[in-house]
Amino acid sequence: MAENESLDLASPRAQRWNADRDAAQKGASSEEVGAVTRKTFLKAMRNVVKQFEEYGVSTGDFISKRGSPCELKMLVGQGVTHAIA
């Protein structure tokens, strides 16, 4: 599943966000919803990092190129054959 698609809350592929939506709809406090959202977001980011690493792009690569939009674009391009790019 492409991460950019799973961030679309209206998408049927966005099931990972159901807990966040349900907590908000059930009237949970903002702190509780925030905690659930933080946990869900971190899981999503771990998945993104794992998928990029499968294409030879490490977190260190992103950190070292963070000041150059052009070089970051080239890193993302390494995964262009994958849906996350």
PDB file of N, CA, C and O in Angstrom:
ATOM      1  N   MET A   1       0.853  -1.176   0.000  1.00  0.00           N
ATOM      2  CA  MET A   1       0.000   0.000   0.000  1.00  0.00           C
ATOM      3  C   MET A   1       0.891   1.229   0.000  1.00  0.00           C
ATOM      4  O   MET A   1       1.863   1.313   0.751  1.00  0.00           O
ATOM      5  N   ALA A   2       0.550   2.158  -0.837  1.00  0.00           N
ATOM      6  CA  ALA A   2       1.320   3.396  -0.889  1.00  0.00           C
ATOM      7  C   ALA A   2       0.961   4.269   0.301  1.00  0.00           C
ATOM      8  O   ALA A   2      -0.213   4.456   0.620  1.00  0.00           O
ATOM      9  N   GLU A   3       1.988   4.801   0.954  1.00  0.00           N
ATOM     10  CA  GLU A   3       1.741   5.619   2.146  1.00  0.00           C
ATOM     11  C   GLU A   3       0.951   6.875   1.836  1.00  0.00           C
ATOM     12  O   GLU A   3       0.113   7.288   2.637  1.00  0.00           O
ATOM     13  N   ASN A   4       1.206   7.496   0.676  1.00  0.00           N
ATOM     14  CA  ASN A   4       0.461   8.710   0.361  1.00  0.00           C
ATOM     15  C   ASN A   4      -1.023   8.417   0.218  1.00  0.00           C
ATOM     16  O   ASN A   4      -1.846   9.268   0.554  1.00  0.00           O
ATOM     17  N   GLU A   5      -1.391   7.231  -0.276  1.00  0.00           N
ATOM     18  CA  GLU A   5      -2.794   6.860  -0.375  1.00  0.00           C
ATOM     19  C   GLU A   5      -3.377   6.538   0.994  1.00  0.00           C
ATOM     20  O   GLU A   5      -4.549   6.816   1.249  1.00  0.00           O
ATOM     21  N   SER A   6      -2.582   5.962   1.864  1.00  0.00           N
ATOM     22  CA  SER A   6      -3.116   5.586   3.171  1.00  0.00           C
ATOM     23  C   SER A   6      -3.326   6.797   4.070  1.00  0.00           C
ATOM     24  O   SER A   6      -3.962   6.683   5.117  1.00  0.00           O
ATOM     25  N   LEU A   7      -2.802   7.952   3.678  1.00  0.00           N
ATOM     26  CA  LEU A   7      -3.029   9.168   4.451  1.00  0.00           C
ATOM     27  C   LEU A   7      -4.350   9.837   4.078  1.00  0.00           C
ATOM     28  O   LEU A   7      -4.797  10.752   4.769  1.00  0.00           O
ATOM     29  N   ASP A   8      -4.974   9.387   2.995  1.00  0.00           N
ATOM     30  CA  ASP A   8      -6.285   9.894   2.595  1.00  0.00           C
ATOM     31  C   ASP A   8      -7.328   9.214   3.472  1.00  0.00           C
ATOM     32  O   ASP A   8      -7.623   8.033   3.290  1.00  0.00           O
ATOM     33  N   LEU A   9      -7.880   9.953   4.414  1.00  0.00           N
ATOM     34  CA  LEU A   9      -8.777   9.359   5.399  1.00  0.00           C
ATOM     35  C   LEU A   9     -10.065   8.823   4.785  1.00  0.00           C
ATOM     36  O   LEU A   9     -10.733   7.997   5.406  1.00  0.00           O
ATOM     37  N   ALA A  10     -10.430   9.264   3.596  1.00  0.00           N
ATOM     38  CA  ALA A  10     -11.640   8.786   2.947  1.00  0.00           C
ATOM     39  C   ALA A  10     -11.396   7.487   2.186  1.00  0.00           C
ATOM     40  O   ALA A  10     -12.345   6.826   1.764  1.00  0.00           O
ATOM     41  N   SER A  11     -10.142   7.123   2.010  1.00  0.00           N
ATOM     42  CA  SER A  11      -9.797   5.930   1.250  1.00  0.00           C
ATOM     43  C   SER A  11     -10.052   4.666   2.055  1.00  0.00           C
ATOM     44  O   SER A  11      -9.787   4.631   3.256  1.00  0.00           O
ATOM     45  N   PRO A  12     -10.564   3.628   1.402  1.00  0.00           N
ATOM     46  CA  PRO A  12     -10.728   2.356   2.113  1.00  0.00           C
ATOM     47  C   PRO A  12      -9.381   1.761   2.537  1.00  0.00           C
ATOM     48  O   PRO A  12      -9.333   0.880   3.397  1.00  0.00           O
ATOM     49  N   ARG A  13      -8.296   2.238   1.939  1.00  0.00           N
ATOM     50  CA  ARG A  13      -6.964   1.754   2.303  1.00  0.00           C
ATOM     51  C   ARG A  13      -6.437   2.421   3.576  1.00  0.00           C
ATOM     52  O   ARG A  13      -5.358   2.076   4.058  1.00  0.00           O
ATOM     53  N   ALA A  14      -7.176   3.350   4.106  1.00  0.00           N
ATOM     54  CA  ALA A  14      -6.715   4.132   5.254  1.00  0.00           C
ATOM     55  C   ALA A  14      -7.137   3.518   6.585  1.00  0.00           C
ATOM     56  O   ALA A  14      -7.360   4.249   7.550  1.00  0.00           O
ATOM     57  N   GLN A  15      -7.249   2.230   6.657  1.00  0.00           N
ATOM     58  CA  GLN A  15      -7.744   1.570   7.860  1.00  0.00           C
ATOM     59  C   GLN A  15      -6.893   1.853   9.086  1.00  0.00           C
ATOM     60  O   GLN A  15      -7.397   1.819  10.209  1.00  0.00           O
ATOM     61  N   ARG A  16      -5.623   2.129   8.890  1.00  0.00           N
ATOM     62  CA  ARG A  16      -4.772   2.398  10.050  1.00  0.00           C
ATOM     63  C   ARG A  16      -5.237   3.626  10.812  1.00  0.00           C
ATOM     64  O   ARG A  16      -4.911   3.779  11.989  1.00  0.00           O
ATOM     65  N   TRP A  17      -5.999   4.512  10.158  1.00  0.00           N
ATOM     66  CA  TRP A  17      -6.468   5.736  10.803  1.00  0.00           C
ATOM     67  C   TRP A  17      -7.831   5.565  11.458  1.00  0.00           C
ATOM     68  O   TRP A  17      -8.350   6.509  12.053  1.00  0.00           O
ATOM     69  N   ASN A  18      -8.422   4.370  11.358  1.00  0.00           N
ATOM     70  CA  ASN A  18      -9.741   4.144  11.953  1.00  0.00           C
ATOM     71  C   ASN A  18      -9.744   4.395  13.457  1.00  0.00           C
ATOM     72  O   ASN A  18     -10.702   4.966  13.980  1.00  0.00           O
ATOM     73  N   ALA A  19      -8.708   3.988  14.154  1.00  0.00           N
ATOM     74  CA  ALA A  19      -8.660   4.172  15.612  1.00  0.00           C
ATOM     75  C   ALA A  19      -8.690   5.652  15.973  1.00  0.00           C
ATOM     76  O   ALA A  19      -9.320   6.041  16.957  1.00  0.00           O
ATOM     77  N   ASP A  20      -8.011   6.476  15.179  1.00  0.00           N
ATOM     78  CA  ASP A  20      -7.999   7.918  15.414  1.00  0.00           C
ATOM     79  C   ASP A  20      -9.392   8.513  15.208  1.00  0.00           C
ATOM     80  O   ASP A  20      -9.905   9.260  16.042  1.00  0.00           O
ATOM     81  N   ARG A  21      -9.973   8.161  14.085  1.00  0.00           N
ATOM     82  CA  ARG A  21     -11.307   8.664  13.769  1.00  0.00           C
ATOM     83  C   ARG A  21     -12.322   8.211  14.816  1.00  0.00           C
ATOM     84  O   ARG A  21     -13.145   9.002  15.277  1.00  0.00           O
ATOM     85  N   ASP A  22     -12.255   6.929  15.185  1.00  0.00           N
ATOM     86  CA  ASP A  22     -13.200   6.395  16.167  1.00  0.00           C
ATOM     87  C   ASP A  22     -13.057   7.085  17.518  1.00  0.00           C
ATOM     88  O   ASP A  22     -14.053   7.391  18.173  1.00  0.00           O
ATOM     89  N   ALA A  23     -11.825   7.326  17.930  1.00  0.00           N
ATOM     90  CA  ALA A  23     -11.603   8.001  19.211  1.00  0.00           C
ATOM     91  C   ALA A  23     -12.212   9.397  19.190  1.00  0.00           C
ATOM     92  O   ALA A  23     -12.839   9.820  20.162  1.00  0.00           O
ATOM     93  N   ALA A  24     -12.029  10.106  18.093  1.00  0.00           N
ATOM     94  CA  ALA A  24     -12.585  11.461  17.986  1.00  0.00           C
ATOM     95  C   ALA A  24     -14.109  11.425  17.959  1.00  0.00           C
ATOM     96  O   ALA A  24     -14.767  12.241  18.605  1.00  0.00           O
ATOM     97  N   GLN A  25     -14.664  10.481  17.214  1.00  0.00           N
ATOM     98  CA  GLN A  25     -16.119  10.395  17.116  1.00  0.00           C
ATOM     99  C   GLN A  25     -16.767   9.981  18.437  1.00  0.00           C
ATOM    100  O   GLN A  25     -17.912  10.343  18.707  1.00  0.00           O
ATOM    101  N   LYS A  26     -16.046   9.234  19.251  1.00  0.00           N
ATOM    102  CA  LYS A  26     -16.593   8.778  20.528  1.00  0.00           C
ATOM    103  C   LYS A  26     -16.398   9.813  21.637  1.00  0.00           C
ATOM    104  O   LYS A  26     -16.747   9.568  22.792  1.00  0.00           O
ATOM    105  N   GLY A  27     -15.843  10.959  21.281  1.00  0.00           N
ATOM    106  CA  GLY A  27     -15.716  12.043  22.237  1.00  0.00           C
ATOM    107  C   GLY A  27     -14.510  11.956  23.156  1.00  0.00           C
ATOM    108  O   GLY A  27     -14.521  12.520  24.250  1.00  0.00           O
ATOM    109  N   ALA A  28     -13.469  11.256  22.722  1.00  0.00           N
ATOM    110  CA  ALA A  28     -12.249  11.182  23.524  1.00  0.00           C
ATOM    111  C   ALA A  28     -11.643  12.574  23.657  1.00  0.00           C
ATOM    112  O   ALA A  28     -11.864  13.442  22.813  1.00  0.00           O
ATOM    113  N   SER A  29     -10.888  12.774  24.711  1.00  0.00           N
ATOM    114  CA  SER A  29     -10.244  14.076  24.906  1.00  0.00           C
ATOM    115  C   SER A  29      -9.198  14.305  23.815  1.00  0.00           C
ATOM    116  O   SER A  29      -8.740  13.367  23.162  1.00  0.00           O
ATOM    117  N   SER A  30      -8.837  15.561  23.639  1.00  0.00           N
ATOM    118  CA  SER A  30      -7.830  15.874  22.624  1.00  0.00           C
ATOM    119  C   SER A  30      -6.504  15.196  22.946  1.00  0.00           C
ATOM    120  O   SER A  30      -5.766  14.819  22.036  1.00  0.00           O
ATOM    121  N   GLU A  31      -6.195  15.037  24.223  1.00  0.00           N
ATOM    122  CA  GLU A  31      -4.955  14.355  24.612  1.00  0.00           C
ATOM    123  C   GLU A  31      -5.004  12.887  24.198  1.00  0.00           C
ATOM    124  O   GLU A  31      -4.017  12.341  23.705  1.00  0.00           O
ATOM    125  N   GLU A  32      -6.163  12.247  24.400  1.00  0.00           N
ATOM    126  CA  GLU A  32      -6.295  10.838  24.017  1.00  0.00           C
ATOM    127  C   GLU A  32      -6.231  10.663  22.506  1.00  0.00           C
ATOM    128  O   GLU A  32      -5.555   9.761  22.012  1.00  0.00           O
ATOM    129  N   VAL A  33      -6.927  11.518  21.777  1.00  0.00           N
ATOM    130  CA  VAL A  33      -6.888  11.444  20.313  1.00  0.00           C
ATOM    131  C   VAL A  33      -5.468  11.721  19.824  1.00  0.00           C
ATOM    132  O   VAL A  33      -4.985  11.063  18.903  1.00  0.00           O
ATOM    133  N   GLY A  34      -4.807  12.691  20.438  1.00  0.00           N
ATOM    134  CA  GLY A  34      -3.429  12.995  20.057  1.00  0.00           C
ATOM    135  C   GLY A  34      -2.494  11.823  20.280  1.00  0.00           C
ATOM    136  O   GLY A  34      -1.618  11.559  19.457  1.00  0.00           O
ATOM    137  N   ALA A  35      -2.673  11.118  21.387  1.00  0.00           N
ATOM    138  CA  ALA A  35      -1.820   9.955  21.683  1.00  0.00           C
ATOM    139  C   ALA A  35      -2.044   8.849  20.657  1.00  0.00           C
ATOM    140  O   ALA A  35      -1.088   8.228  20.193  1.00  0.00           O
ATOM    141  N   VAL A  36      -3.295   8.603  20.306  1.00  0.00           N
ATOM    142  CA  VAL A  36      -3.604   7.574  19.308  1.00  0.00           C
ATOM    143  C   VAL A  36      -3.053   7.987  17.949  1.00  0.00           C
ATOM    144  O   VAL A  36      -2.480   7.164  17.233  1.00  0.00           O
ATOM    145  N   THR A  37      -3.222   9.249  17.593  1.00  0.00           N
ATOM    146  CA  THR A  37      -2.730   9.746  16.305  1.00  0.00           C
ATOM    147  C   THR A  37      -1.207   9.665  16.232  1.00  0.00           C
ATOM    148  O   THR A  37      -0.651   9.268  15.208  1.00  0.00           O
ATOM    149  N   ARG A  38      -0.542  10.038  17.307  1.00  0.00           N
ATOM    150  CA  ARG A  38       0.924   9.970  17.341  1.00  0.00           C
ATOM    151  C   ARG A  38       1.399   8.534  17.119  1.00  0.00           C
ATOM    152  O   ARG A  38       2.335   8.295  16.356  1.00  0.00           O
ATOM    153  N   LYS A  39       0.754   7.588  17.784  1.00  0.00           N
ATOM    154  CA  LYS A  39       1.128   6.176  17.650  1.00  0.00           C
ATOM    155  C   LYS A  39       0.909   5.697  16.205  1.00  0.00           C
ATOM    156  O   LYS A  39       1.759   5.010  15.639  1.00  0.00           O
ATOM    157  N   THR A  40      -0.232   6.066  15.621  1.00  0.00           N
ATOM    158  CA  THR A  40      -0.538   5.668  14.251  1.00  0.00           C
ATOM    159  C   THR A  40       0.445   6.297  13.266  1.00  0.00           C
ATOM    160  O   THR A  40       0.917   5.633  12.344  1.00  0.00           O
ATOM    161  N   PHE A  41       0.750   7.574  13.464  1.00  0.00           N
ATOM    162  CA  PHE A  41       1.678   8.269  12.579  1.00  0.00           C
ATOM    163  C   PHE A  41       3.069   7.634  12.629  1.00  0.00           C
ATOM    164  O   PHE A  41       3.708   7.449  11.593  1.00  0.00           O
ATOM    165  N   LEU A  42       3.537   7.303  13.833  1.00  0.00           N
ATOM    166  CA  LEU A  42       4.860   6.688  13.955  1.00  0.00           C
ATOM    167  C   LEU A  42       4.912   5.335  13.262  1.00  0.00           C
ATOM    168  O   LEU A  42       5.921   4.991  12.646  1.00  0.00           O
ATOM    169  N   LYS A  43       3.837   4.568  13.357  1.00  0.00           N
ATOM    170  CA  LYS A  43       3.785   3.289  12.638  1.00  0.00           C
ATOM    171  C   LYS A  43       3.873   3.522  11.130  1.00  0.00           C
ATOM    172  O   LYS A  43       4.585   2.806  10.427  1.00  0.00           O
ATOM    173  N   ALA A  44       3.146   4.525  10.640  1.00  0.00           N
ATOM    174  CA  ALA A  44       3.168   4.836   9.210  1.00  0.00           C
ATOM    175  C   ALA A  44       4.573   5.249   8.774  1.00  0.00           C
ATOM    176  O   ALA A  44       5.053   4.819   7.726  1.00  0.00           O
ATOM    177  N   MET A  45       5.222   6.076   9.573  1.00  0.00           N
ATOM    178  CA  MET A  45       6.574   6.529   9.225  1.00  0.00           C
ATOM    179  C   MET A  45       7.578   5.378   9.238  1.00  0.00           C
ATOM    180  O   MET A  45       8.468   5.320   8.390  1.00  0.00           O
ATOM    181  N   ARG A  46       7.437   4.462  10.197  1.00  0.00           N
ATOM    182  CA  ARG A  46       8.324   3.289  10.206  1.00  0.00           C
ATOM    183  C   ARG A  46       8.147   2.484   8.921  1.00  0.00           C
ATOM    184  O   ARG A  46       9.114   1.965   8.363  1.00  0.00           O
ATOM    185  N   ASN A  47       6.916   2.387   8.466  1.00  0.00           N
ATOM    186  CA  ASN A  47       6.642   1.655   7.236  1.00  0.00           C
ATOM    187  C   ASN A  47       7.267   2.355   6.031  1.00  0.00           C
ATOM    188  O   ASN A  47       7.828   1.697   5.155  1.00  0.00           O
ATOM    189  N   VAL A  48       7.175   3.675   5.983  1.00  0.00           N
ATOM    190  CA  VAL A  48       7.779   4.444   4.888  1.00  0.00           C
ATOM    191  C   VAL A  48       9.292   4.241   4.874  1.00  0.00           C
ATOM    192  O   VAL A  48       9.876   3.988   3.821  1.00  0.00           O
ATOM    193  N   VAL A  49       9.926   4.352   6.041  1.00  0.00           N
ATOM    194  CA  VAL A  49      11.378   4.183   6.141  1.00  0.00           C
ATOM    195  C   VAL A  49      11.772   2.783   5.665  1.00  0.00           C
ATOM    196  O   VAL A  49      12.731   2.625   4.910  1.00  0.00           O
ATOM    197  N   LYS A  50      11.034   1.781   6.105  1.00  0.00           N
ATOM    198  CA  LYS A  50      11.324   0.398   5.707  1.00  0.00           C
ATOM    199  C   LYS A  50      11.221   0.247   4.187  1.00  0.00           C
ATOM    200  O   LYS A  50      12.070  -0.388   3.562  1.00  0.00           O
ATOM    201  N   GLN A  51      10.181   0.832   3.601  1.00  0.00           N
ATOM    202  CA  GLN A  51       9.998   0.709   2.161  1.00  0.00           C
ATOM    203  C   GLN A  51      11.107   1.420   1.394  1.00  0.00           C
ATOM    204  O   GLN A  51      11.596   0.894   0.394  1.00  0.00           O
ATOM    205  N   PHE A  52      11.511   2.600   1.841  1.00  0.00           N
ATOM    206  CA  PHE A  52      12.618   3.285   1.172  1.00  0.00           C
ATOM    207  C   PHE A  52      13.911   2.478   1.305  1.00  0.00           C
ATOM    208  O   PHE A  52      14.675   2.372   0.345  1.00  0.00           O
ATOM    209  N   GLU A  53      14.160   1.911   2.483  1.00  0.00           N
ATOM    210  CA  GLU A  53      15.382   1.133   2.671  1.00  0.00           C
ATOM    211  C   GLU A  53      15.417  -0.082   1.756  1.00  0.00           C
ATOM    212  O   GLU A  53      16.493  -0.515   1.344  1.00  0.00           O
ATOM    213  N   GLU A  54      14.258  -0.634   1.433  1.00  0.00           N
ATOM    214  CA  GLU A  54      14.207  -1.753   0.480  1.00  0.00           C
ATOM    215  C   GLU A  54      14.699  -1.321  -0.900  1.00  0.00           C
ATOM    216  O   GLU A  54      15.131  -2.159  -1.691  1.00  0.00           O
ATOM    217  N   TYR A  55      14.639  -0.029  -1.194  1.00  0.00           N
ATOM    218  CA  TYR A  55      15.114   0.510  -2.464  1.00  0.00           C
ATOM    219  C   TYR A  55      16.483   1.170  -2.343  1.00  0.00           C
ATOM    220  O   TYR A  55      16.916   1.903  -3.232  1.00  0.00           O
ATOM    221  N   GLY A  56      17.161   0.894  -1.216  1.00  0.00           N
ATOM    222  CA  GLY A  56      18.527   1.373  -1.056  1.00  0.00           C
ATOM    223  C   GLY A  56      18.666   2.805  -0.581  1.00  0.00           C
ATOM    224  O   GLY A  56      19.750   3.381  -0.680  1.00  0.00           O
ATOM    225  N   VAL A  57      17.594   3.394  -0.066  1.00  0.00           N
ATOM    226  CA  VAL A  57      17.642   4.769   0.433  1.00  0.00           C
ATOM    227  C   VAL A  57      17.479   4.715   1.952  1.00  0.00           C
ATOM    228  O   VAL A  57      16.422   4.332   2.453  1.00  0.00           O
ATOM    229  N   SER A  58      18.520   5.099   2.675  1.00  0.00           N
ATOM    230  CA  SER A  58      18.485   5.020   4.135  1.00  0.00           C
ATOM    231  C   SER A  58      18.044   6.340   4.756  1.00  0.00           C
ATOM    232  O   SER A  58      18.018   7.379   4.096  1.00  0.00           O
ATOM    233  N   THR A  59      17.704   6.277   6.025  1.00  0.00           N
ATOM    234  CA  THR A  59      17.364   7.489   6.771  1.00  0.00           C
ATOM    235  C   THR A  59      18.554   8.439   6.776  1.00  0.00           C
ATOM    236  O   THR A  59      18.385   9.654   6.673  1.00  0.00           O
ATOM    237  N   GLY A  60      19.747   7.891   6.896  1.00  0.00           N
ATOM    238  CA  GLY A  60      20.965   8.698   6.854  1.00  0.00           C
ATOM    239  C   GLY A  60      21.112   9.459   5.547  1.00  0.00           C
ATOM    240  O   GLY A  60      21.603  10.588   5.531  1.00  0.00           O
ATOM    241  N   ASP A  61      20.684   8.837   4.442  1.00  0.00           N
ATOM    242  CA  ASP A  61      20.722   9.521   3.151  1.00  0.00           C
ATOM    243  C   ASP A  61      19.832  10.760   3.181  1.00  0.00           C
ATOM    244  O   ASP A  61      20.222  11.827   2.706  1.00  0.00           O
ATOM    245  N   PHE A  62      18.632  10.609   3.744  1.00  0.00           N
ATOM    246  CA  PHE A  62      17.717  11.753   3.825  1.00  0.00           C
ATOM    247  C   PHE A  62      18.283  12.853   4.718  1.00  0.00           C
ATOM    248  O   PHE A  62      18.205  14.037   4.390  1.00  0.00           O
ATOM    249  N   ILE A  63      18.848  12.452   5.840  1.00  0.00           N
ATOM    250  CA  ILE A  63      19.397  13.447   6.767  1.00  0.00           C
ATOM    251  C   ILE A  63      20.550  14.206   6.120  1.00  0.00           C
ATOM    252  O   ILE A  63      20.649  15.426   6.247  1.00  0.00           O
ATOM    253  N   SER A  64      21.419  13.477   5.426  1.00  0.00           N
ATOM    254  CA  SER A  64      22.573  14.137   4.819  1.00  0.00           C
ATOM    255  C   SER A  64      22.184  15.056   3.660  1.00  0.00           C
ATOM    256  O   SER A  64      22.935  15.972   3.326  1.00  0.00           O
ATOM    257  N   LYS A  65      21.031  14.828   3.047  1.00  0.00           N
ATOM    258  CA  LYS A  65      20.594  15.642   1.900  1.00  0.00           C
ATOM    259  C   LYS A  65      19.507  16.653   2.274  1.00  0.00           C
ATOM    260  O   LYS A  65      18.962  17.318   1.393  1.00  0.00           O
ATOM    261  N   ARG A  66      19.188  16.779   3.549  1.00  0.00           N
ATOM    262  CA  ARG A  66      18.036  17.586   3.978  1.00  0.00           C
ATOM    263  C   ARG A  66      18.103  19.049   3.559  1.00  0.00           C
ATOM    264  O   ARG A  66      17.064  19.706   3.489  1.00  0.00           O
ATOM    265  N   GLY A  67      19.271  19.574   3.284  1.00  0.00           N
ATOM    266  CA  GLY A  67      19.386  20.977   2.904  1.00  0.00           C
ATOM    267  C   GLY A  67      19.270  21.224   1.410  1.00  0.00           C
ATOM    268  O   GLY A  67      19.320  22.371   0.964  1.00  0.00           O
ATOM    269  N   SER A  68      19.114  20.161   0.635  1.00  0.00           N
ATOM    270  CA  SER A  68      19.086  20.315  -0.814  1.00  0.00           C
ATOM    271  C   SER A  68      17.827  19.673  -1.409  1.00  0.00           C
ATOM    272  O   SER A  68      17.765  18.452  -1.549  1.00  0.00           O
ATOM    273  N   PRO A  69      16.833  20.481  -1.756  1.00  0.00           N
ATOM    274  CA  PRO A  69      15.613  19.924  -2.359  1.00  0.00           C
ATOM    275  C   PRO A  69      15.898  19.105  -3.615  1.00  0.00           C
ATOM    276  O   PRO A  69      15.229  18.104  -3.874  1.00  0.00           O
ATOM    277  N   CYS A  70      16.879  19.526  -4.384  1.00  0.00           N
ATOM    278  CA  CYS A  70      17.216  18.802  -5.616  1.00  0.00           C
ATOM    279  C   CYS A  70      17.729  17.399  -5.294  1.00  0.00           C
ATOM    280  O   CYS A  70      17.310  16.427  -5.923  1.00  0.00           O
ATOM    281  N   GLU A  71      18.629  17.289  -4.322  1.00  0.00           N
ATOM    282  CA  GLU A  71      19.175  15.987  -3.953  1.00  0.00           C
ATOM    283  C   GLU A  71      18.120  15.108  -3.273  1.00  0.00           C
ATOM    284  O   GLU A  71      18.116  13.889  -3.450  1.00  0.00           O
ATOM    285  N   LEU A  72      17.238  15.722  -2.504  1.00  0.00           N
ATOM    286  CA  LEU A  72      16.142  14.956  -1.902  1.00  0.00           C
ATOM    287  C   LEU A  72      15.233  14.378  -2.980  1.00  0.00           C
ATOM    288  O   LEU A  72      14.785  13.235  -2.886  1.00  0.00           O
ATOM    289  N   LYS A  73      14.968  15.178  -3.997  1.00  0.00           N
ATOM    290  CA  LYS A  73      14.128  14.712  -5.106  1.00  0.00           C
ATOM    291  C   LYS A  73      14.779  13.516  -5.799  1.00  0.00           C
ATOM    292  O   LYS A  73      14.092  12.578  -6.202  1.00  0.00           O
ATOM    293  N   MET A  74      16.097  13.552  -5.935  1.00  0.00           N
ATOM    294  CA  MET A  74      16.806  12.433  -6.556  1.00  0.00           C
ATOM    295  C   MET A  74      16.705  11.178  -5.692  1.00  0.00           C
ATOM    296  O   MET A  74      16.562  10.074  -6.217  1.00  0.00           O
ATOM    297  N   LEU A  75      16.777  11.343  -4.357  1.00  0.00           N
ATOM    298  CA  LEU A  75      16.625  10.188  -3.469  1.00  0.00           C
ATOM    299  C   LEU A  75      15.244   9.564  -3.615  1.00  0.00           C
ATOM    300  O   LEU A  75      15.113   8.344  -3.724  1.00  0.00           O
ATOM    301  N   VAL A  76      14.225  10.400  -3.618  1.00  0.00           N
ATOM    302  CA  VAL A  76      12.868   9.901  -3.777  1.00  0.00           C
ATOM    303  C   VAL A  76      12.721   9.231  -5.140  1.00  0.00           C
ATOM    304  O   VAL A  76      12.001   8.241  -5.274  1.00  0.00           O
ATOM    305  N   GLY A  77      13.387   9.755  -6.124  1.00  0.00           N
ATOM    306  CA  GLY A  77      13.346   9.173  -7.457  1.00  0.00           C
ATOM    307  C   GLY A  77      13.896   7.763  -7.529  1.00  0.00           C
ATOM    308  O   GLY A  77      13.548   7.011  -8.439  1.00  0.00           O
ATOM    309  N   GLN A  78      14.752   7.390  -6.581  1.00  0.00           N
ATOM    310  CA  GLN A  78      15.272   6.032  -6.539  1.00  0.00           C
ATOM    311  C   GLN A  78      14.160   5.030  -6.285  1.00  0.00           C
ATOM    312  O   GLN A  78      14.282   3.860  -6.646  1.00  0.00           O
ATOM    313  N   GLY A  79      13.085   5.477  -5.670  1.00  0.00           N
ATOM    314  CA  GLY A  79      11.954   4.590  -5.421  1.00  0.00           C
ATOM    315  C   GLY A  79      10.811   4.826  -6.383  1.00  0.00           C
ATOM    316  O   GLY A  79       9.672   4.442  -6.116  1.00  0.00           O
ATOM    317  N   VAL A  80      11.123   5.470  -7.525  1.00  0.00           N
ATOM    318  CA  VAL A  80      10.068   5.871  -8.459  1.00  0.00           C
ATOM    319  C   VAL A  80       9.282   4.682  -9.004  1.00  0.00           C
ATOM    320  O   VAL A  80       8.130   4.839  -9.409  1.00  0.00           O
ATOM    321  N   THR A  81       9.878   3.518  -9.020  1.00  0.00           N
ATOM    322  CA  THR A  81       9.133   2.348  -9.508  1.00  0.00           C
ATOM    323  C   THR A  81       8.182   1.822  -8.434  1.00  0.00           C
ATOM    324  O   THR A  81       7.396   0.911  -8.693  1.00  0.00           O
ATOM    325  N   HIS A  82       8.251   2.384  -7.249  1.00  0.00           N
ATOM    326  CA  HIS A  82       7.396   1.965  -6.138  1.00  0.00           C
ATOM    327  C   HIS A  82       6.318   3.023  -5.921  1.00  0.00           C
ATOM    328  O   HIS A  82       6.527   4.203  -6.202  1.00  0.00           O
ATOM    329  N   ALA A  83       5.177   2.594  -5.426  1.00  0.00           N
ATOM    330  CA  ALA A  83       4.029   3.494  -5.251  1.00  0.00           C
ATOM    331  C   ALA A  83       4.290   4.618  -4.260  1.00  0.00           C
ATOM    332  O   ALA A  83       3.587   5.627  -4.305  1.00  0.00           O
ATOM    333  N   ILE A  84       5.289   4.490  -3.347  1.00  0.00           N
ATOM    334  CA  ILE A  84       5.523   5.550  -2.364  1.00  0.00           C
ATOM    335  C   ILE A  84       6.165   6.757  -2.988  1.00  0.00           C
ATOM    336  O   ILE A  84       6.114   7.841  -2.408  1.00  0.00           O
ATOM    337  N   ALA A  85       6.771   6.611  -4.157  1.00  0.00           N
ATOM    338  CA  ALA A  85       7.423   7.735  -4.802  1.00  0.00           C
ATOM    339  C   ALA A  85       6.392   8.537  -5.532  1.00  0.00           C
ATOM    340  O   ALA A  85       6.722   9.545  -6.157  1.00  0.00           O
TER     341      ALA A  85
END
